[in-house]
């Protein structure tokens, strides 16, 4: 229990082909394609098939491709598949892929894969502002009080993923120079925000787990405070330390904070 504190024969063939092309570019077809490729990347025994699946996911332009590519980058035994996954994340162009690339960079043993990781990080470090964007958001420092080192990366990844699903929001690349940010915001007529997140230590009481975060919104570039959100979620029926439940509550809290930002952003 939780609480808050998707004609002629030739002419017929042409018509059929046109219909199929139209279907291939529909949102449903794209989602099914990503799901199929993700399954091949995860389960196929042939590393060559997995490699091709990774490269195809990189061309999908779908944010849903980030998770399977990140999983392959961190867990596949083949250097070729990991390298293809790193390259695909760069090709995909989604800021949601940056945290897992950075996390894998230090752990990667293959020099060629590590080089590809660095190239993709460099590619994703260039500002990308989709048409129709109104807000330019920098994912800033995470003050992690949870005593779990992986939570910082989790929060940044969840934040980037949620922002990517919000209409009118563009994510600033990590480490962007202030002058670059000002130029992007000025040229595109955007409003800049920075998100500073604090993750409080999880609280266990009886069979209940409570996770709270604080998200402070400041100007970007700059540091003038504009707003703050403090979502807290409690789950009952928890037995002992439960990291999976902690992560799920962190996810819910991050999403709630960004939904709150979405509501008030026009007034900030």
Secondary structure by P-SEA (a helix, b strand, c coil): ccccccccaaaaaaaaaaaaaaaaacaaaaaaaaaaaaaaacccccaaaaaaaaaaaaacccccaaaaaaaaaaccccaaaaaaaaaaaaaaccccaaaaaaaaccccccaaaaaaaaaaaaaaccccccccccbbbbbccccccccccaaaaaaaaaaaaaaaacccbbbbcccccaaaaaaaaaaabbbbbbbbbbbccccccccbbbbbbbbbbbccccccccbbbbbbbbbcccccccaaaaaaaaaaaaaaaaaaaaaccccc
